[in-house]
Amino acid sequence: MTARTQPPPILALLGDPLRWELVAELGRSDRRVGELVDLVGKPQNLVSYHLGELRKGGVVSARRSSADGRDVYYRADLVRCRDLLRDAGRALHPGLSLAPEPQRTDDAPRRTRPRVLFLCTGNSARSQIAEALVEHRSAGAVHARSAGSHPKPLHPNAVRVMAERGIDIAERPTKSFTRFARQRFDRVVTLCDKVREICPPMPGAPVAAHWSMPDPAAGGAGSDTYPAFVAAADEIDHRVALLLADLETRPLERTHRA
């Protein structure tokens, strides 16, 4: 078999049903090994083996928990999966590619406006960035809010990194998540490992997801942390794009939990 007729590695990597299921679950929420074991109903050693193979393939990554250093959160890089699958289609035939989603028209039926709540510790950076990006990317079609377990002033680097994207968050207040304790949301997304552990149940059993992200302000003070804020904003932007695509197709689904 020549190199030209060799199937791309991504097809073998994701062709295993268990790996496919693991990537699908990690696409919905970052998870620990034990949680994945419960979700897929397979032994831990088997799940760990396939996670290792997915990491070698570059479609799954791991990040140590900031709440408990003994824990590791896994996440799927769905953007890389998309690009590899698109390239696989083109390798089969140049005319094949993943077709773009059709654009909504003014005459298309509109669903109920989804409500999303983002939570972190201080509500000073990560959750604020996520809230603003959802509002901006959806042009207000998604109702987004953010809060923290221990609110503190908005970080100037969060303001700066969003200003460079053309989004002004300078006057946004920081808020405690107790403010939203009785409000109903379709999705609740935690962006901090510590908050995930203490997040109380929300009314209406919303779909819960976790984005395991380190605090960009943790590495230093002032402008020294700015590169970490840029990296955090980039990652959140990718995740928000996927979240909005998911909300477009199943805005009120309540079958998956973080």
C-alpha positions in Angstrom: 0.0 0.0 0.0 1.5 3.3 -1.0 1.6 6.4 1.2 -1.1 8.0 -1.0 -3.6 5.2 -0.3 -2.9 4.9 3.4 -5.9 6.0 5.4 -5.2 9.1 7.6 -4.4 8.1 11.2 -7.4 10.1 12.6 -9.7 7.5 11.1 -8.1 4.6 13.0 -7.8 6.7 16.1 -11.5 7.6 16.2 -12.8 4.4 14.6 -12.8 2.6 17.9 -16.3 3.0 19.4 -14.9 3.6 23.0 -12.5 6.3 21.8 -15.3 7.9 19.8 -17.5 7.9 23.0 -14.7 9.4 25.1 -14.1 12.2 22.7 -17.8 12.9 22.5 -18.1 13.1 26.3 -15.0 15.3 26.6 -16.4 17.6 23.9 -19.3 18.3 26.2 -17.4 18.8 29.4 -13.8 18.4 30.8 -13.8 15.3 33.0 -11.7 13.2 35.3 -10.9 9.5 34.6 -13.3 8.3 37.3 -16.2 10.3 35.8 -15.5 8.9 32.3 -15.4 5.4 33.8 -18.9 5.9 35.2 -20.2 7.4 31.9 -18.9 4.8 29.5 -19.2 1.8 31.9 -15.8 0.4 31.2 -12.8 -0.5 33.5 -10.5 2.3 34.5 -7.4 0.7 33.0 -9.2 0.4 29.6 -10.4 4.0 29.8 -6.9 5.2 30.8 -5.3 3.3 27.9 -7.6 4.8 25.3 -7.2 8.3 26.8 -3.4 7.8 26.4 -3.9 6.9 22.7 -6.1 9.9 22.2 -3.5 12.1 23.8 -0.8 10.7 21.5 -3.0 11.5 18.6 -3.3 15.1 19.8 -7.1 15.2 20.0 -7.3 15.0 23.9 -5.2 16.9 26.4 -4.9 16.8 30.2 -4.6 19.5 32.8 -4.0 19.1 36.5 -6.8 20.4 38.7 -6.2 23.6 40.5 -8.6 22.5 43.3 -6.9 19.1 44.0 -3.5 18.5 42.5 -4.1 14.8 42.6 -6.8 15.1 40.0 -6.4 15.5 36.3 -9.0 16.9 33.9 -9.2 15.7 30.3 -10.6 17.7 27.4 -11.1 17.1 23.8 -9.7 19.4 21.1 -12.7 19.4 18.8 -11.2 22.0 16.5 -8.3 19.7 15.8 -10.7 16.8 15.3 -12.6 18.8 12.8 -9.5 19.8 10.9 -8.1 16.3 10.8 -11.4 14.8 9.7 -11.7 17.5 7.0 -8.2 16.7 5.8 -9.1 13.0 5.8 -12.0 13.8 3.5 -9.8 15.7 1.1 -7.2 12.9 1.2 -9.9 10.5 -0.1 -10.9 12.9 -2.9 -10.0 16.6 -3.4 -13.7 17.5 -3.9 -14.6 16.3 -0.4 -14.7 18.6 2.6 -16.9 19.3 5.6 -19.6 21.6 4.3 -20.3 24.7 6.3 -23.5 24.9 8.3 -26.3 26.8 6.5 -26.7 30.4 7.8 -29.9 31.4 9.6 -32.2 33.6 7.6 -34.6 36.1 9.0 -37.5 33.8 7.9 -36.1 30.8 9.8 -38.0 29.7 12.9 -36.5 31.0 16.1 -36.2 28.9 19.2 -36.5 30.1 22.8 -33.5 32.3 23.7 -31.1 30.0 25.6 -29.8 31.2 29.0 -26.2 30.4 30.0 -24.4 31.0 33.3 -20.6 31.1 33.6 -19.0 30.6 37.0 -15.5 30.9 38.4 -14.0 32.0 41.7 -13.6 35.8 41.4 -15.8 36.6 38.4 -12.9 38.9 37.6 -11.6 37.3 34.3 -12.6 33.9 33.0 -16.3 33.9 33.5 -16.5 37.6 32.4 -14.6 36.9 29.2 -16.9 33.9 28.5 -20.1 36.0 29.1 -18.9 38.8 26.8 -17.8 36.5 24.0 -21.2 34.7 24.0 -23.0 38.0 23.8 -20.7 39.2 21.1 -20.6 36.0 19.0 -24.4 35.3 19.2 -25.3 39.0 18.7 -27.5 38.8 21.7 -29.3 35.6 20.6 -28.1 33.9 23.7 -28.7 35.3 27.2 -25.4 35.1 29.1 -24.5 35.9 32.7 -21.5 35.3 34.9 -20.7 35.2 38.6 -18.1 34.0 41.1 -18.0 32.2 44.5 -15.8 35.0 45.9 -16.2 38.0 43.7 -13.3 40.5 43.4 -12.7 43.5 41.2 -12.5 43.0 37.4 -8.9 42.4 36.4 -7.4 45.1 34.2 -5.8 42.5 31.9 -9.3 41.0 31.3 -10.5 44.4 30.2 -7.4 44.9 28.1 -7.6 41.5 26.3 -11.3 42.0 25.5 -10.7 45.6 24.3 -8.2 44.3 21.8 -11.0 42.1 20.5 -13.3 45.1 20.2 -15.4 44.2 23.2 -15.7 46.7 26.2 -16.2 45.0 29.6 -14.7 47.8 31.7 -17.9 48.8 33.4 -19.2 45.3 34.0 -19.8 44.5 37.7 -18.6 41.4 39.4 -21.3 39.3 41.1 -21.7 36.4 43.5 -23.4 33.3 42.2 -25.9 33.5 45.1 -27.5 36.3 43.0 -28.6 33.7 40.5 -29.5 30.9 42.9 -33.2 31.0 42.1 -32.9 31.8 38.4 -33.3 29.1 35.6 -30.6 28.6 33.0 -30.3 26.1 30.2 -26.6 25.7 30.6 -24.3 26.3 33.6 -20.5 26.3 32.8 -17.8 26.3 35.5 -14.4 27.5 34.4 -12.6 27.0 37.7 -11.9 23.6 39.3 -12.6 24.9 42.8 -16.0 26.3 41.9 -17.0 23.1 40.2 -16.6 21.3 43.6 -18.9 23.8 45.4 -21.4 24.8 42.8 -24.8 24.3 44.2 -27.7 22.6 42.3 -29.5 25.1 40.1 -33.2 25.3 39.5 -34.6 23.4 36.5 -31.7 20.9 36.2 -29.7 22.8 33.6 -27.1 21.0 31.5 -23.8 21.4 33.4 -20.4 21.5 31.8 -16.9 22.2 33.1 -14.0 24.0 31.4 -10.9 23.3 33.5 -8.9 26.5 33.1 -6.2 27.9 35.3 -6.6 31.4 36.7 -4.6 33.6 34.2 -3.8 36.0 37.1 -2.2 33.3 39.2 1.3 33.6 37.6 2.2 37.1 38.8 1.0 40.6 39.1 0.1 43.4 36.6 1.2 43.2 33.0 3.4 40.1 33.7 0.2 38.0 33.4 -1.0 39.5 30.2 0.2 36.6 28.0 -1.8 34.2 30.2 -4.9 36.3 29.7 -4.4 36.2 25.9 -4.1 32.4 26.0 -7.2 32.2 28.3 -9.2 34.4 26.0 -8.2 32.4 22.9 -9.2 29.1 24.6 -12.5 30.5 25.9 -13.3 31.9 22.4 -12.8 28.4 20.9 -15.0 26.8 23.5 -17.7 29.5 23.2 -17.9 28.9 19.4 -18.5 25.2 20.1 -21.0 25.9 22.8 -23.0 28.2 20.5 -23.0 25.6 17.8 -24.4 23.1 20.3 -27.0 25.5 21.5 -28.1 26.1 17.9 -28.9 22.4 17.5 -30.1 21.4 21.0 -30.7 24.4 23.2 -32.8 22.8 25.8 -31.3 19.3 26.0 -30.9 18.1 29.6 -29.4 14.7 29.2 -25.7 15.3 30.1 -24.3 16.4 33.4 -20.8 17.6 34.3 
